[in-house]
Structures are given as C-alpha cells and as structure tokens.
Amino acid sequence: MCFKGVQYIANQNKLVLYNASGQMLYGTQTVSGKKYYFNKVTGALQQTGQVYLQGHWYLLNSYSKPLTGFQYISSQKKTNRTIGLFLL
C-alpha cells in the first residue's frame, strides 16, 4: 500500500507527509499553498496550535503532537472536541 499526502502515524503519534510515489518528505514543504516544516530525521510535522492541512483541521501541542478529546483553545476562548485528530 502506498500512502500519499498528510498521514497520521498513530503508533508514533505524529503527522507526516508523503509524495505521490509514497516517499516521506522532510524539511520545508508546501501543502495547499502554505509552507510547513517536517523534521529532517523523523519526518514529523513541527508546528503548534491549529493547523489546516489538505481539508482537515489538526490541533498540535507544544511538542507538535496531535491532541484528541476536548481541548480548550485559549486564544479563541472556546473548547473544541477532536475525534481522530479533526476539530469538530
């Protein structure tokens, strides 16, 4: 099976990016017109807060780890529920 696009690797709790050939991408990459940094060793997305990638919202903590469940977003003064990783 060949993965492409943004993928969540559950057993490593990280978001990564694959090209059309199924190769993991590293460093600065452009996704949907925006630039993101993927760790040069692990391929993990290195960002915090809310991230919109390929039609889905992700909420990442200060270690760039995806969060699930009810999460309070202080800058918006609201609580969002995340299922899987997607903000609802």
C-alpha positions in Angstrom: 0.0 0.0 0.0 1.3 3.4 -1.0 0.5 6.4 1.2 0.3 9.9 -0.1 -0.4 13.3 1.3 -0.6 14.1 5.1 -0.9 10.9 7.2 -1.2 10.3 10.9 1.0 7.5 12.2 -0.8 6.5 15.4 1.8 4.3 17.0 4.3 7.2 16.8 1.7 9.9 17.4 2.9 12.2 14.5 1.8 13.7 11.3 3.9 13.2 8.2 3.8 14.0 4.5 4.2 11.5 1.6 4.7 12.4 -2.0 2.7 10.8 -4.9 5.3 8.0 -5.0 4.8 7.1 -1.3 8.1 8.6 -0.2 8.1 10.5 3.1 9.1 14.2 2.7 11.3 16.2 5.0 12.2 19.8 5.6 10.1 22.7 4.4 7.2 21.6 2.2 4.3 23.4 0.6 0.9 21.9 1.3 -2.2 23.6 -0.1 -0.2 26.7 -0.8 1.2 27.0 2.7 4.7 26.2 3.9 5.2 23.7 6.8 8.4 22.2 8.3 8.7 18.4 8.6 11.6 17.2 10.9 14.6 16.2 8.8 15.1 13.0 10.8 11.6 11.8 11.8 9.5 13.5 9.1 7.1 14.7 11.9 5.3 18.0 11.4 7.0 20.6 13.5 4.3 23.2 14.5 1.9 24.0 17.3 -1.7 25.1 17.6 -4.3 24.7 14.9 -3.2 23.5 11.5 -5.3 23.1 8.4 -3.8 20.5 6.1 -5.5 19.0 3.0 -9.0 19.8 4.1 -8.7 18.8 7.7 -8.0 20.7 11.0 -5.4 19.3 13.4 -4.7 20.6 16.9 -1.0 20.1 17.9 0.5 20.6 21.4 3.8 22.4 22.1 5.7 19.3 21.1 3.9 19.1 17.7 1.9 16.1 18.9 -1.7 15.7 17.8 -4.3 16.2 20.5 -7.6 14.3 20.9 -10.7 14.7 23.1 -12.0 18.1 24.4 -9.4 20.8 24.1 -9.6 24.4 25.3 -8.2 27.0 22.8 -7.4 30.0 25.0 -6.8 32.4 22.1 -10.4 31.7 21.0 -11.8 31.3 24.4 -13.6 28.1 23.4 -13.5 24.3 23.8 -13.4 22.1 20.7 -13.9 18.4 20.5 -11.4 16.5 18.4 -12.2 13.0 17.1 -9.3 11.1 15.5 -7.5 14.4 15.1 -10.0 16.6 13.3 -11.6 19.6 15.1 -15.3 19.5 15.1 
